[in-house]
Amino acid sequence: MSKVFVGGLAWAVDDDGLREHFEQCGPVREARVIRERETGRSRGFGFVTFERAEDASRAKEQLNGSVHEGRTIRVESAQDQRR
């Protein structure tokens, strides 16, 4: 599995919309928009996990700088924050 960070998301994007946009690069295991705990409002970024590393690489190449829901998104490798 390989995970990418997606920044610059429009506030209206939900998990399903994020998944749909990234499935053009390969099978998506999980797509999650990060939300504020108190309000449930999107924080403008999320993560997409692909089954295969080559699909994550394709997403970084093809979708970084693309426009989704009227906003230019940033796609890069996710950093593992677990310790």
Secondary structure, DSSP 8 states (H G I E B T S, - for coil): -EEEEEES--TT--HHHHHHHHGGGS-EEEEEEEE-TTT--EEEEEEEEESSHHHHHHHHHHHTT-EETTEE-EEEE------
